[in-house]
């Protein structure tokens, strides 16, 4: 019998965090497709608050579109120390392959920032084929990608807290 495919991926998990009230998280949200990204942001904020983060320790910045998410994250990272940066956007396929270029650039940019800064930069970008799919993943029947992005950030913070505090340089900045 085949495994049942989960349709709602936004279930809360048990995450053990040390002093969640002291954690600092940046959120970069794209204004393009604001109907969708606004819902992602709402789910993200509610999730962070659910796990004990103080809203006063969460900084939200806006960028024009998803392509600008890595630069928005870099801007935050160069000004303060963050436990994680969550990037929220939505790139709908459309009639041309522009979505492939944008999604690839954003995911690579965020991965590079994560590795260079030693701070998780979470890819909370929807990549649907149409608006209906976007709505299903922004609070619809498939959950809310903003919730999932917040959980991913918290799991990465918890991982960092669990590991030995001794750091070794492997050629990247600390």
C-alpha positions in Angstrom: 0.0 0.0 0.0 1.5 3.4 -1.0 2.2 5.9 1.7 -0.5 8.5 2.1 0.6 11.9 0.7 0.4 14.7 3.3 -1.6 17.6 2.0 -1.1 20.1 4.9 2.6 20.5 5.5 2.3 23.3 8.1 1.9 21.2 11.3 3.6 22.6 14.4 6.4 20.4 15.9 8.1 20.0 19.2 11.1 22.2 19.1 13.4 22.6 22.1 14.7 26.2 22.2 16.9 27.8 24.8 15.6 31.2 25.9 13.3 31.8 22.9 12.4 35.2 24.3 16.0 36.3 23.6 16.1 35.1 20.0 16.4 37.6 17.2 14.8 36.8 13.8 14.7 38.9 10.7 11.9 38.5 8.1 12.3 39.8 4.6 9.0 39.8 2.7 8.5 40.5 -1.0 5.8 43.0 -1.9 5.1 41.3 -5.3 2.0 39.1 -5.0 1.3 40.9 -1.7 -2.1 39.0 -1.3 0.0 35.8 -0.9 3.1 37.2 0.8 1.0 39.0 3.4 -0.7 35.7 4.4 2.7 34.0 4.5 4.0 36.8 6.8 1.0 36.5 9.1 1.5 32.7 9.5 5.2 33.2 10.1 4.7 35.8 12.8 2.0 33.7 14.6 4.3 30.7 14.5 7.3 32.5 15.9 5.1 34.0 18.7 3.7 30.5 19.4 7.2 29.2 20.1 7.9 32.0 22.6 9.7 34.7 20.5 9.0 38.3 21.4 7.6 40.4 18.6 10.0 43.1 19.7 12.9 40.9 18.7 11.5 40.3 15.2 12.5 42.8 12.5 10.5 42.8 9.3 11.7 44.5 6.1 10.1 44.7 2.7 11.6 44.3 -0.8 10.0 44.9 -4.2 9.9 41.2 -5.3 11.3 37.8 -4.6 14.5 38.4 -6.7 15.5 41.1 -4.1 15.1 38.7 -1.1 18.8 37.8 -0.9 19.8 41.5 -0.9 17.2 42.3 1.8 18.6 39.4 3.9 22.2 40.7 3.3 21.2 44.2 4.4 19.9 42.8 7.7 23.0 40.6 8.2 25.4 43.4 7.7 23.8 45.6 10.4 23.0 43.2 13.3 23.5 39.7 14.6 20.5 37.5 13.9 19.7 34.0 14.9 17.9 33.4 11.6 16.6 35.3 8.6 13.3 34.2 7.0 12.6 35.2 3.4 9.1 35.1 2.1 8.0 35.5 -1.5 5.8 34.1 -4.3 6.9 33.6 -7.9 4.0 32.3 -10.1 5.0 30.6 -13.3 3.3 32.7 -15.9 3.8 32.4 -19.7 7.6 32.6 -19.8 10.3 30.7 -17.9 11.2 33.8 -15.8 10.1 31.9 -12.6 13.0 29.4 -13.1 15.6 32.2 -13.3 14.2 34.0 -10.3 13.7 30.9 -8.1 17.2 29.6 -8.9 18.8 33.0 -8.2 17.0 33.4 -4.9 17.6 29.9 -3.6 21.3 30.1 -4.5 21.7 33.6 -3.1 20.1 32.6 0.2 22.2 29.4 0.5 25.4 31.5 -0.2 24.4 34.0 2.5 23.7 31.2 5.0 27.1 29.6 4.4 29.0 32.9 4.4 27.3 34.4 7.5 26.8 31.2 9.5 23.2 32.4 9.9 20.3 30.3 8.5 18.6 32.3 5.7 15.4 30.4 5.1 13.8 30.0 1.6 10.1 30.6 2.2 9.2 31.3 -1.4 6.2 29.7 -3.0 6.9 28.5 -6.6 3.4 27.7 -7.8 2.2 27.2 -11.4 -0.9 29.5 -10.9 -2.7 31.7 -8.4 -4.9 28.8 -7.2 -1.9 26.8 -6.1 -0.4 29.9 -4.4 -3.6 30.4 -2.4 -3.7 26.7 -1.4 -0.1 27.1 0.0 -0.8 30.4 1.7 -3.3 29.4 4.3 -5.4 27.1 2.1 -5.7 23.3 2.0 -1.9 22.7 1.8 -1.1 24.9 4.8 1.0 28.0 5.0 4.5 28.2 3.7 5.1 31.1 6.2 4.5 28.7 9.0 6.8 26.1 7.5 9.6 28.7 7.0 9.3 29.8 10.6 9.5 26.2 11.8 12.6 25.6 9.6 14.3 28.7 11.1 13.5 27.5 14.6 14.8 24.0 13.9 18.0 25.5 12.6 18.4 27.7 15.6 17.7 24.7 17.9 20.4 22.7 16.0 22.9 25.4 16.5 22.0 25.6 20.2 22.4 21.8 20.6 25.8 21.7 19.1 29.0 22.4 21.0 29.5 26.2 21.3 33.1 25.8 20.2 33.4 27.1 16.6 36.1 26.2 14.1 36.8 28.3 11.1 36.6 26.5 7.7 37.4 29.6 5.7 34.1 31.5 6.1 33.5 34.5 8.3 32.1 33.9 11.7 
